[in-house]
Amino acid sequence: MKTLLQRLFAPLRALFGGLARTGSSGYLCDRCRWDYGDACRRSERPNARICPDFKAR
């Protein structure tokens, strides 16, 4: 039963676990590798607090 539940929730865990979240330090864009020119085309930029594409510099 435990492995069945793990298989069912694994995709959800991967989806939500991959989202970077900020603490009280501000916006993710200020610390993101993709924060230059037109490298990032997300509508949340430059004020994103949650982003699936976030990569730290």
PQR file of N, CA, C, O and H, with PARSE charges and radii, in Angstrom:
ATOM      1  N   MET A   1       0.820  -1.192   0.000 -0.4000 1.5000
ATOM      2  CA  MET A   1       0.000   0.000   0.000 -0.0000 2.0000
ATOM      3  C   MET A   1       0.867   1.260   0.000  0.5500 1.7000
ATOM      4  O   MET A   1       0.554   2.240  -0.676 -0.5500 1.4000
ATOM      5  N   LYS A   2       1.949   1.223   0.759 -0.4000 1.5000
ATOM      6  CA  LYS A   2       2.816   2.391   0.837 -0.0000 2.0000
ATOM      7  C   LYS A   2       3.447   2.715  -0.518  0.5500 1.7000
ATOM      8  O   LYS A   2       3.516   3.884  -0.899 -0.5500 1.4000
ATOM      9  H   LYS A   2       2.204   0.427   1.308  0.4000 1.0000
ATOM     10  N   THR A   3       3.898   1.719  -1.235 -0.4000 1.5000
ATOM     11  CA  THR A   3       4.521   1.965  -2.534 -0.0000 2.0000
ATOM     12  C   THR A   3       3.498   2.461  -3.553  0.5500 1.7000
ATOM     13  O   THR A   3       3.843   3.247  -4.434 -0.5500 1.4000
ATOM     14  H   THR A   3       3.842   0.770  -0.925  0.4000 1.0000
ATOM     15  N   LEU A   4       2.263   2.019  -3.448 -0.4000 1.5000
ATOM     16  CA  LEU A   4       1.221   2.508  -4.349 -0.0000 2.0000
ATOM     17  C   LEU A   4       1.001   4.002  -4.124  0.5500 1.7000
ATOM     18  O   LEU A   4       0.895   4.764  -5.086 -0.5500 1.4000
ATOM     19  H   LEU A   4       1.983   1.380  -2.732  0.4000 1.0000
ATOM     20  N   LEU A   5       0.932   4.422  -2.875 -0.4000 1.5000
ATOM     21  CA  LEU A   5       0.768   5.837  -2.568 -0.0000 2.0000
ATOM     22  C   LEU A   5       1.979   6.649  -3.010  0.5500 1.7000
ATOM     23  O   LEU A   5       1.841   7.776  -3.487 -0.5500 1.4000
ATOM     24  H   LEU A   5       1.018   3.803  -2.094  0.4000 1.0000
ATOM     25  N   GLN A   6       3.153   6.077  -2.851 -0.4000 1.5000
ATOM     26  CA  GLN A   6       4.361   6.776  -3.283 -0.0000 2.0000
ATOM     27  C   GLN A   6       4.355   6.976  -4.795  0.5500 1.7000
ATOM     28  O   GLN A   6       4.765   8.027  -5.288 -0.5500 1.4000
ATOM     29  H   GLN A   6       3.266   5.162  -2.464  0.4000 1.0000
ATOM     30  N   ARG A   7       3.896   5.979  -5.523 -0.4000 1.5000
ATOM     31  CA  ARG A   7       3.819   6.107  -6.981 -0.0000 2.0000
ATOM     32  C   ARG A   7       2.782   7.131  -7.410  0.5500 1.7000
ATOM     33  O   ARG A   7       2.984   7.857  -8.383 -0.5500 1.4000
ATOM     34  H   ARG A   7       3.563   5.124  -5.123  0.4000 1.0000
ATOM     35  N   LEU A   8       1.686   7.188  -6.691 -0.4000 1.5000
ATOM     36  CA  LEU A   8       0.637   8.142  -7.036 -0.0000 2.0000
ATOM     37  C   LEU A   8       1.043   9.581  -6.755  0.5500 1.7000
ATOM     38  O   LEU A   8       0.696  10.487  -7.513 -0.5500 1.4000
ATOM     39  H   LEU A   8       1.522   6.598  -5.901  0.4000 1.0000
ATOM     40  N   PHE A   9       1.768   9.792  -5.678 -0.4000 1.5000
ATOM     41  CA  PHE A   9       2.132  11.149  -5.291 -0.0000 2.0000
ATOM     42  C   PHE A   9       3.489  11.599  -5.811  0.5500 1.7000
ATOM     43  O   PHE A   9       3.835  12.770  -5.655 -0.5500 1.4000
ATOM     44  H   PHE A   9       2.050   9.056  -5.062  0.4000 1.0000
ATOM     45  N   ALA A  10       4.257  10.727  -6.414 -0.4000 1.5000
ATOM     46  CA  ALA A  10       5.577  11.097  -6.920 -0.0000 2.0000
ATOM     47  C   ALA A  10       5.525  12.221  -7.959  0.5500 1.7000
ATOM     48  O   ALA A  10       6.328  13.150  -7.875 -0.5500 1.4000
ATOM     49  H   ALA A  10       3.975   9.776  -6.541  0.4000 1.0000
ATOM     50  N   PRO A  11       4.615  12.174  -8.930 -0.5600 1.5000
ATOM     51  CA  PRO A  11       4.566  13.289  -9.890  0.2800 2.0000
ATOM     52  C   PRO A  11       4.207  14.628  -9.240  0.5500 1.7000
ATOM     53  O   PRO A  11       4.744  15.670  -9.616 -0.5500 1.4000
ATOM     54  N   LEU A  12       3.309  14.592  -8.277 -0.4000 1.5000
ATOM     55  CA  LEU A  12       2.944  15.831  -7.585 -0.0000 2.0000
ATOM     56  C   LEU A  12       4.115  16.369  -6.774  0.5500 1.7000
ATOM     57  O   LEU A  12       4.366  17.574  -6.753 -0.5500 1.4000
ATOM     58  H   LEU A  12       2.873  13.746  -7.971  0.4000 1.0000
ATOM     59  N   ARG A  13       4.814  15.485  -6.120 -0.4000 1.5000
ATOM     60  CA  ARG A  13       5.969  15.888  -5.331 -0.0000 2.0000
ATOM     61  C   ARG A  13       7.046  16.481  -6.238  0.5500 1.7000
ATOM     62  O   ARG A  13       7.688  17.469  -5.881 -0.5500 1.4000
ATOM     63  H   ARG A  13       4.609  14.506  -6.137  0.4000 1.0000
ATOM     64  N   ALA A  14       7.241  15.875  -7.410 -0.4000 1.5000
ATOM     65  CA  ALA A  14       8.244  16.387  -8.345 -0.0000 2.0000
ATOM     66  C   ALA A  14       7.842  17.756  -8.870  0.5500 1.7000
ATOM     67  O   ALA A  14       8.688  18.638  -9.017 -0.5500 1.4000
ATOM     68  H   ALA A  14       6.720  15.073  -7.699  0.4000 1.0000
ATOM     69  N   LEU A  15       6.562  17.940  -9.154 -0.4000 1.5000
ATOM     70  CA  LEU A  15       6.093  19.217  -9.668 -0.0000 2.0000
ATOM     71  C   LEU A  15       6.225  20.318  -8.633  0.5500 1.7000
ATOM     72  O   LEU A  15       6.816  21.362  -8.908 -0.5500 1.4000
ATOM     73  H   LEU A  15       5.874  17.224  -9.035  0.4000 1.0000
ATOM     74  N   PHE A  16       5.683  20.098  -7.450 -0.4000 1.5000
ATOM     75  CA  PHE A  16       5.697  21.139  -6.439 -0.0000 2.0000
ATOM     76  C   PHE A  16       7.033  21.245  -5.721  0.5500 1.7000
ATOM     77  O   PHE A  16       7.380  22.318  -5.227 -0.5500 1.4000
ATOM     78  H   PHE A  16       5.203  19.250  -7.226  0.4000 1.0000
ATOM     79  N   GLY A  17       7.778  20.172  -5.652 -0.4000 1.5000
ATOM     80  CA  GLY A  17       9.093  20.225  -5.020 -0.0000 2.0000
ATOM     81  C   GLY A  17      10.097  20.961  -5.873  0.5500 1.7000
ATOM     82  O   GLY A  17      11.095  21.466  -5.360 -0.5500 1.4000
ATOM     83  H   GLY A  17       7.497  19.300  -6.053  0.4000 1.0000
ATOM     84  N   GLY A  18       9.846  21.031  -7.179 -0.4000 1.5000
ATOM     85  CA  GLY A  18      10.752  21.718  -8.083 -0.0000 2.0000
ATOM     86  C   GLY A  18      10.558  23.216  -8.130  0.5500 1.7000
ATOM     87  O   GLY A  18      11.387  23.933  -8.690 -0.5500 1.4000
ATOM     88  H   GLY A  18       9.035  20.621  -7.595  0.4000 1.0000
ATOM     89  N   LEU A  19       9.490  23.692  -7.559 -0.4000 1.5000
ATOM     90  CA  LEU A  19       9.245  25.128  -7.561 -0.0000 2.0000
ATOM     91  C   LEU A  19      10.102  25.799  -6.509  0.5500 1.7000
ATOM     92  O   LEU A  19      10.038  25.463  -5.327 -0.5500 1.4000
ATOM     93  H   LEU A  19       8.816  23.109  -7.104  0.4000 1.0000
ATOM     94  N   ALA A  20      10.879  26.723  -6.939 -0.4000 1.5000
ATOM     95  CA  ALA A  20      11.705  27.468  -5.978 -0.0000 2.0000
ATOM     96  C   ALA A  20      10.826  28.484  -5.276  0.5500 1.7000
ATOM     97  O   ALA A  20       9.948  29.089  -5.890 -0.5500 1.4000
ATOM     98  H   ALA A  20      10.931  26.996  -7.899  0.4000 1.0000
ATOM     99  N   ARG A  21      11.063  28.666  -3.999 -0.4000 1.5000
ATOM    100  CA  ARG A  21      10.283  29.614  -3.211 -0.0000 2.0000
ATOM    101  C   ARG A  21      11.232  30.541  -2.470  0.5500 1.7000
ATOM    102  O   ARG A  21      12.329  30.152  -2.067 -0.5500 1.4000
ATOM    103  H   ARG A  21      11.776  28.174  -3.500  0.4000 1.0000
ATOM    104  N   THR A  22      10.784  31.768  -2.304 -0.4000 1.5000
ATOM    105  CA  THR A  22      11.608  32.721  -1.573 -0.0000 2.0000
ATOM    106  C   THR A  22      11.227  32.716  -0.115  0.5500 1.7000
ATOM    107  O   THR A  22      10.129  32.306   0.260 -0.5500 1.4000
ATOM    108  H   THR A  22       9.894  32.084  -2.631  0.4000 1.0000
ATOM    109  N   GLY A  23      12.134  33.169   0.686 -0.4000 1.5000
ATOM    110  CA  GLY A  23      11.847  33.414   2.088 -0.0000 2.0000
ATOM    111  C   GLY A  23      11.491  34.879   2.218  0.5500 1.7000
ATOM    112  O   GLY A  23      10.723  35.404   1.412 -0.5500 1.4000
ATOM    113  H   GLY A  23      13.027  33.502   0.382  0.4000 1.0000
ATOM    114  N   SER A  24      12.024  35.529   3.199 -0.4000 1.5000
ATOM    115  CA  SER A  24      11.758  36.948   3.370 -0.0000 2.0000
ATOM    116  C   SER A  24      12.789  37.794   2.627  0.5500 1.7000
ATOM    117  O   SER A  24      12.827  39.013   2.791 -0.5500 1.4000
ATOM    118  H   SER A  24      12.647  35.102   3.854  0.4000 1.0000
ATOM    119  N   SER A  25      13.619  37.156   1.818 -0.4000 1.5000
ATOM    120  CA  SER A  25      14.734  37.866   1.186 -0.0000 2.0000
ATOM    121  C   SER A  25      14.353  38.618  -0.081  0.5500 1.7000
ATOM    122  O   SER A  25      15.203  39.313  -0.637 -0.5500 1.4000
ATOM    123  H   SER A  25      13.588  36.165   1.685  0.4000 1.0000
ATOM    124  N   GLY A  26      13.138  38.516  -0.558 -0.4000 1.5000
ATOM    125  CA  GLY A  26      12.752  39.276  -1.742 -0.0000 2.0000
ATOM    126  C   GLY A  26      12.376  38.403  -2.914  0.5500 1.7000
ATOM    127  O   GLY A  26      11.864  37.295  -2.756 -0.5500 1.4000
ATOM    128  H   GLY A  26      12.448  37.951  -0.106  0.4000 1.0000
ATOM    129  N   TYR A  27      12.641  38.928  -4.093 -0.4000 1.5000
ATOM    130  CA  TYR A  27      12.230  38.260  -5.321 -0.0000 2.0000
ATOM    131  C   TYR A  27      13.301  37.296  -5.829  0.5500 1.7000
ATOM    132  O   TYR A  27      14.498  37.509  -5.638 -0.5500 1.4000
ATOM    133  H   TYR A  27      13.056  39.828  -4.222  0.4000 1.0000
ATOM    134  N   LEU A  28      12.840  36.241  -6.475 -0.4000 1.5000
ATOM    135  CA  LEU A  28      13.771  35.262  -7.032 -0.0000 2.0000
ATOM    136  C   LEU A  28      14.592  35.832  -8.180  0.5500 1.7000
ATOM    137  O   LEU A  28      15.760  35.482  -8.348 -0.5500 1.4000
ATOM    138  H   LEU A  28      11.868  36.067  -6.630  0.4000 1.0000
ATOM    139  N   CYS A  29      13.993  36.696  -8.957 -0.4000 1.5000
ATOM    140  CA  CYS A  29      14.670  37.217 -10.146 -0.0000 2.0000
ATOM    141  C   CYS A  29      15.996  37.897  -9.812  0.5500 1.7000
ATOM    142  O   CYS A  29      16.926  37.878 -10.619 -0.5500 1.4000
ATOM    143  H   CYS A  29      13.044  36.981  -8.821  0.4000 1.0000
ATOM    144  N   ASP A  30      16.084  38.489  -8.639 -0.4000 1.5000
ATOM    145  CA  ASP A  30      17.321  39.160  -8.248 -0.0000 2.0000
ATOM    146  C   ASP A  30      18.484  38.191  -8.090  0.5500 1.7000
ATOM    147  O   ASP A  30      19.644  38.592  -8.183 -0.5500 1.4000
ATOM    148  H   ASP A  30      15.329  38.504  -7.984  0.4000 1.0000
ATOM    149  N   ARG A  31      18.184  36.930  -7.853 -0.4000 1.5000
ATOM    150  CA  ARG A  31      19.224  35.922  -7.627 -0.0000 2.0000
ATOM    151  C   ARG A  31      19.263  34.844  -8.714  0.5500 1.7000
ATOM    152  O   ARG A  31      19.959  33.840  -8.564 -0.5500 1.4000
ATOM    153  H   ARG A  31      17.242  36.604  -7.777  0.4000 1.0000
ATOM    154  N   CYS A  32      18.531  35.044  -9.790 -0.4000 1.5000
ATOM    155  CA  CYS A  32      18.392  33.988 -10.808 -0.0000 2.0000
ATOM    156  C   CYS A  32      19.428  34.102 -11.922  0.5500 1.7000
ATOM    157  O   CYS A  32      19.809  35.198 -12.333 -0.5500 1.4000
ATOM    158  H   CYS A  32      17.966  35.859  -9.913  0.4000 1.0000
ATOM    159  N   ARG A  33      19.861  32.966 -12.386 -0.4000 1.5000
ATOM    160  CA  ARG A  33      20.823  32.868 -13.487 -0.0000 2.0000
ATOM    161  C   ARG A  33      20.240  33.438 -14.787  0.5500 1.7000
ATOM    162  O   ARG A  33      20.995  33.912 -15.636 -0.5500 1.4000
ATOM    163  H   ARG A  33      19.551  32.076 -12.052  0.4000 1.0000
ATOM    164  N   TRP A  34      18.927  33.401 -14.954 -0.4000 1.5000
ATOM    165  CA  TRP A  34      18.284  33.821 -16.202 -0.0000 2.0000
ATOM    166  C   TRP A  34      17.865  35.296 -16.183  0.5500 1.7000
ATOM    167  O   TRP A  34      17.139  35.734 -17.075 -0.5500 1.4000
ATOM    168  H   TRP A  34      18.314  33.016 -14.265  0.4000 1.0000
ATOM    169  N   ASP A  35      18.306  36.062 -15.192 -0.4000 1.5000
ATOM    170  CA  ASP A  35      17.909  37.458 -15.064 -0.0000 2.0000
ATOM    171  C   ASP A  35      18.858  38.374 -15.830  0.5500 1.7000
ATOM    172  O   ASP A  35      19.625  39.129 -15.233 -0.5500 1.4000
ATOM    173  H   ASP A  35      18.896  35.706 -14.468  0.4000 1.0000
ATOM    174  N   TYR A  36      18.799  38.300 -17.142 -0.4000 1.5000
ATOM    175  CA  TYR A  36      19.562  39.220 -17.989 -0.0000 2.0000
ATOM    176  C   TYR A  36      18.902  39.274 -19.360  0.5500 1.7000
ATOM    177  O   TYR A  36      18.409  38.263 -19.859 -0.5500 1.4000
ATOM    178  H   TYR A  36      18.176  37.686 -17.628  0.4000 1.0000
ATOM    179  N   GLY A  37      18.894  40.429 -19.952 -0.4000 1.5000
ATOM    180  CA  GLY A  37      18.348  40.614 -21.287 -0.0000 2.0000
ATOM    181  C   GLY A  37      16.994  39.954 -21.484  0.5500 1.7000
ATOM    182  O   GLY A  37      16.075  40.144 -20.687 -0.5500 1.4000
ATOM    183  H   GLY A  37      19.294  41.251 -19.546  0.4000 1.0000
ATOM    184  N   ASP A  38      16.882  39.186 -22.544 -0.4000 1.5000
ATOM    185  CA  ASP A  38      15.645  38.470 -22.861 -0.0000 2.0000
ATOM    186  C   ASP A  38      15.756  36.980 -22.551  0.5500 1.7000
ATOM    187  O   ASP A  38      15.029  36.177 -23.135 -0.5500 1.4000
ATOM    188  H   ASP A  38      17.629  39.032 -23.191  0.4000 1.0000
ATOM    189  N   ALA A  39      16.639  36.603 -21.655 -0.4000 1.5000
ATOM    190  CA  ALA A  39      16.825  35.189 -21.328 -0.0000 2.0000
ATOM    191  C   ALA A  39      15.572  34.602 -20.672  0.5500 1.7000
ATOM    192  O   ALA A  39      15.254  33.430 -20.875 -0.5500 1.4000
ATOM    193  H   ALA A  39      17.229  37.255 -21.180  0.4000 1.0000
ATOM    194  N   CYS A  40      14.871  35.407 -19.898 -0.4000 1.5000
ATOM    195  CA  CYS A  40      13.650  34.957 -19.233 -0.0000 2.0000
ATOM    196  C   CYS A  40      12.463  35.714 -19.812  0.5500 1.7000
ATOM    197  O   CYS A  40      12.453  36.945 -19.848 -0.5500 1.4000
ATOM    198  H   CYS A  40      15.129  36.359 -19.734  0.4000 1.0000
ATOM    199  N   ARG A  41      11.475  34.972 -20.259 -0.4000 1.5000
ATOM    200  CA  ARG A  41      10.292  35.594 -20.844 -0.0000 2.0000
ATOM    201  C   ARG A  41       9.038  35.363 -20.011  0.5500 1.7000
ATOM    202  O   ARG A  41       7.923  35.517 -20.509 -0.5500 1.4000
ATOM    203  H   ARG A  41      11.483  33.972 -20.229  0.4000 1.0000
ATOM    204  N   ARG A  42       9.214  34.999 -18.756 -0.4000 1.5000
ATOM    205  CA  ARG A  42       8.062  34.764 -17.879 -0.0000 2.0000
ATOM    206  C   ARG A  42       7.373  36.083 -17.553  0.5500 1.7000
ATOM    207  O   ARG A  42       8.021  37.117 -17.394 -0.5500 1.4000
ATOM    208  H   ARG A  42      10.119  34.874 -18.351  0.4000 1.0000
ATOM    209  N   SER A  43       6.053  36.028 -17.456 -0.4000 1.5000
ATOM    210  CA  SER A  43       5.281  37.246 -17.174 -0.0000 2.0000
ATOM    211  C   SER A  43       5.487  37.734 -15.745  0.5500 1.7000
ATOM    212  O   SER A  43       5.240  38.903 -15.449 -0.5500 1.4000
ATOM    213  H   SER A  43       5.526  35.187 -17.586  0.4000 1.0000
ATOM    214  N   GLU A  44       5.935  36.853 -14.860 -0.4000 1.5000
ATOM    215  CA  GLU A  44       6.145  37.226 -13.462 -0.0000 2.0000
ATOM    216  C   GLU A  44       7.400  38.076 -13.266  0.5500 1.7000
ATOM    217  O   GLU A  44       7.537  38.752 -12.247 -0.5500 1.4000
ATOM    218  H   GLU A  44       6.136  35.903 -15.100  0.4000 1.0000
ATOM    219  N   ARG A  45       8.290  38.047 -14.210 -0.4000 1.5000
ATOM    220  CA  ARG A  45       9.556  38.744 -14.100 -0.0000 2.0000
ATOM    221  C   ARG A  45       9.340  40.237 -14.055  0.5500 1.7000
ATOM    222  O   ARG A  45       8.517  40.715 -14.836 -0.5500 1.4000
ATOM    223  H   ARG A  45       8.179  37.498 -15.038  0.4000 1.0000
ATOM    224  N   PRO A  46       9.970  40.990 -13.254 -0.5600 1.5000
ATOM    225  CA  PRO A  46      11.070  40.723 -12.342  0.2800 2.0000
ATOM    226  C   PRO A  46      10.623  40.530 -10.891  0.5500 1.7000
ATOM    227  O   PRO A  46      11.442  40.623  -9.976 -0.5500 1.4000
ATOM    228  N   ASN A  47       9.343  40.263 -10.674 -0.4000 1.5000
ATOM    229  CA  ASN A  47       8.824  40.182  -9.315 -0.0000 2.0000
ATOM    230  C   ASN A  47       8.378  38.781  -8.919  0.5500 1.7000
ATOM    231  O   ASN A  47       7.454  38.637  -8.119 -0.5500 1.4000
ATOM    232  H   ASN A  47       8.678  40.187 -11.417  0.4000 1.0000
ATOM    233  N   ALA A  48       9.006  37.759  -9.453 -0.4000 1.5000
ATOM    234  CA  ALA A  48       8.602  36.386  -9.175 -0.0000 2.0000
ATOM    235  C   ALA A  48       9.003  35.962  -7.766  0.5500 1.7000
ATOM    236  O   ALA A  48      10.134  36.178  -7.333 -0.5500 1.4000
ATOM    237  H   ALA A  48       9.757  37.876 -10.103  0.4000 1.0000
ATOM    238  N   ARG A  49       8.065  35.363  -7.074 -0.4000 1.5000
ATOM    239  CA  ARG A  49       8.341  34.786  -5.755 -0.0000 2.0000
ATOM    240  C   ARG A  49       8.337  33.267  -5.835  0.5500 1.7000
ATOM    241  O   ARG A  49       8.874  32.593  -4.956 -0.5500 1.4000
ATOM    242  H   ARG A  49       7.146  35.187  -7.427  0.4000 1.0000
ATOM    243  N   ILE A  50       7.726  32.722  -6.896 -0.4000 1.5000
ATOM    244  CA  ILE A  50       7.707  31.285  -7.166 -0.0000 2.0000
ATOM    245  C   ILE A  50       8.003  31.120  -8.648  0.5500 1.7000
ATOM    246  O   ILE A  50       7.382  31.778  -9.484 -0.5500 1.4000
ATOM    247  H   ILE A  50       7.289  33.269  -7.611  0.4000 1.0000
ATOM    248  N   CYS A  51       8.951  30.242  -8.979 -0.4000 1.5000
ATOM    249  CA  CYS A  51       9.300  30.040 -10.375 -0.0000 2.0000
ATOM    250  C   CYS A  51       9.858  28.640 -10.600  0.5500 1.7000
ATOM    251  O   CYS A  51      10.807  28.238  -9.926 -0.5500 1.4000
ATOM    252  H   CYS A  51       9.455  29.708  -8.300  0.4000 1.0000
ATOM    253  N   PRO A  52       9.282  27.895 -11.537 -0.5600 1.5000
ATOM    254  CA  PRO A  52       9.790  26.549 -11.813  0.2800 2.0000
ATOM    255  C   PRO A  52      11.121  26.551 -12.562  0.5500 1.7000
ATOM    256  O   PRO A  52      11.816  25.535 -12.584 -0.5500 1.4000
ATOM    257  N   ASP A  53      11.487  27.682 -13.179 -0.4000 1.5000
ATOM    258  CA  ASP A  53      12.735  27.766 -13.952 -0.0000 2.0000
ATOM    259  C   ASP A  53      13.884  28.361 -13.165  0.5500 1.7000
ATOM    260  O   ASP A  53      14.969  28.533 -13.720 -0.5500 1.4000
ATOM    261  H   ASP A  53      10.923  28.507 -13.162  0.4000 1.0000
ATOM    262  N   PHE A  54      13.695  28.679 -11.908 -0.4000 1.5000
ATOM    263  CA  PHE A  54      14.719  29.344 -11.113 -0.0000 2.0000
ATOM    264  C   PHE A  54      15.992  28.516 -11.015  0.5500 1.7000
ATOM    265  O   PHE A  54      15.955  27.330 -10.688 -0.5500 1.4000
ATOM    266  H   PHE A  54      12.813  28.539 -11.457  0.4000 1.0000
ATOM    267  N   LYS A  55      17.103  29.151 -11.300 -0.4000 1.5000
ATOM    268  CA  LYS A  55      18.446  28.573 -11.121 -0.0000 2.0000
ATOM    269  C   LYS A  55      19.290  29.632 -10.446  0.5500 1.7000
ATOM    270  O   LYS A  55      19.435  30.739 -10.964 -0.5500 1.4000
ATOM    271  H   LYS A  55      17.133  30.115 -11.565  0.4000 1.0000
ATOM    272  N   ALA A  56      19.847  29.303  -9.298 -0.4000 1.5000
ATOM    273  CA  ALA A  56      20.677  30.265  -8.563 -0.0000 2.0000
ATOM    274  C   ALA A  56      21.941  30.591  -9.348  0.5500 1.7000
ATOM    275  O   ALA A  56      22.487  29.740 -10.051 -0.5500 1.4000
ATOM    276  H   ALA A  56      19.730  28.403  -8.877  0.4000 1.0000
ATOM    277  N   ARG A  57      22.392  31.816  -9.221 -0.4000 1.5000
ATOM    278  CA  ARG A  57      23.643  32.232  -9.897 -0.0000 2.0000
ATOM    279  C   ARG A  57      24.832  31.562  -9.293  0.5500 1.7000
ATOM    280  O   ARG A  57      25.959  31.791  -9.731 -0.5500 1.4000
ATOM    281  H   ARG A  57      21.948  32.507  -8.651  0.4000 1.0000
TER
END
